[in-house]
Amino acid sequence: MLRLGAEIHNMGQMKKNDIFNLRLKLLITMCSSYLKDYPLGKFRIDAIKNNASIISNENLDFSYHYNNIEINMGMEQVLYQRIKLLSIMAKAFSSGYPMGDIRKKAIRENIENITEILAINSQFNDIKFLKVA
């Protein structure tokens, strides 16, 4: 059987920040799919609401290294506020509130700023697999 992922002896304990980063990446991916008008089914809407609620309620210490890039003190506060804003926007559109062009542009700019600060090097333009749901 083909085994993918880290070797057992290289695996470490998952930390709170690791789980937060995974949830944030999922939320960014879901918001990006919403901006591209991919369908939002019941399970995807529930996932968006759940992740947005957890992210907005987290009190994290952002003074850690993300992809070997140290986030300085000034950017910590900006990052924290942008992540909170993204979670609030995600809760709004997943709850059915109308999102015009200006709000969609705000979500897009917020995602760009978060990914720029965290240097998330994922291709969110190529998310065709999200059309399935």
Secondary structure as GFF3:
##gff-version 3
##sequence-region A 1 133
A	DSSP	three_ten_helix	8	10	.	.	.	ID=ss1
A	DSSP	alpha_helix	16	35	.	.	.	ID=ss2
A	DSSP	alpha_helix	42	57	.	.	.	ID=ss3
A	DSSP	beta_strand	65	66	.	.	.	ID=ss4
A	DSSP	beta_strand	69	70	.	.	.	ID=ss5
A	DSSP	alpha_helix	73	94	.	.	.	ID=ss6
A	DSSP	alpha_helix	101	118	.	.	.	ID=ss7
A	DSSP	three_ten_helix	128	131	.	.	.	ID=ss8
###
